[in-house]
């Protein structure tokens, strides 16, 4: 199991397009991928668009991503990269 604290850095936060990108990426992996927003005590299945949108994660929101499964290392690396580059959006 891998766990990582990730901050939403893009200006618009984890809105519909960004959430869809995350869900498409997560669906490529066999591992279970869970996202937790501690300040609201909300969990999301990263493979479910409605679940991810329910996080309502704006810019600067801290999330805890947990990945468990045989391809967990690659999945975590790619998810961290997606968040780090702001889902390809402006970071300001």
N, C-alpha and C positions, 0 to 999 in steps of 0.2 A: 504494500500500500504506500502511495506517495501522497504527501500533503503539501500545499503551497499557499502562502498568503499572497494575494494579487490585488492590486489597486486598479480601478477603472480609470484610465488616463485620457480617453478621448472626450472631447468637449460635450458630445451629446449623450454620453453614458451608454448603458447597455439597452439601447432602444431596439425597435423591431428589426431593422436591417442587421445590426450588430449581433443581436440574439440569434437571428437566423444563420448567420455565419458560424457562430459558436455551435449551434445544434448540428449543422451540416458537418462540421469538423468532428464533433463528438461521435456522431453516427458512424464514422469511418472505423472506429475502434471497438474491439470486443469488451474492453474494460468498462466497469461501472464508473461513472463520473458524476460526482455530487458537488454542488456549489452551496456554500453556507454564508448567509449574511447575518453576522452575529448581532449587530445593533438592532435588528428587528426579529431575530430568532427565526429566520426563514430559510428553509432548505429547498433546493431545486435539483431536479434531474436534468443534467446538461443535454440530454437527448430529447427533451420535451420543450417546445417553443413556449407554451403557456406557462410551464413551470419556471423557465428562465425569465420570462417577462414579469412574473410575479415578484421577482427579487426587487424590481423597481430601483435598479442600481444606477445612480447618477454619477457624474464625474467625481472622482476622489473617494468613492465608496470602496471599502476594503472587503474582499471576499476570501473565503477559504475554499480552495478547490481540493477535493480528495479523489484520487484515481486508484482503482483496485482491479487488477487483472493481469493477464499475461503480457499485454502490450502497454502497461501502465507508464513505463519510462518515456516511450515515444509520444504517447498521448499527452502526458504532462508537459513535455518539451514544446509540443506544437500549440497547446492551449496557452502556455505562458507567452509564447511568441506572438500569438494572436492578440492577446491583451496588451503586450508591450508595444506593439506597433499601432495601437489604437484602432484596430479593426480596419486599417488602411485609411482612416479619416484624419482630419485636422486635429491636432492635439491642443489647440488653443481655443 
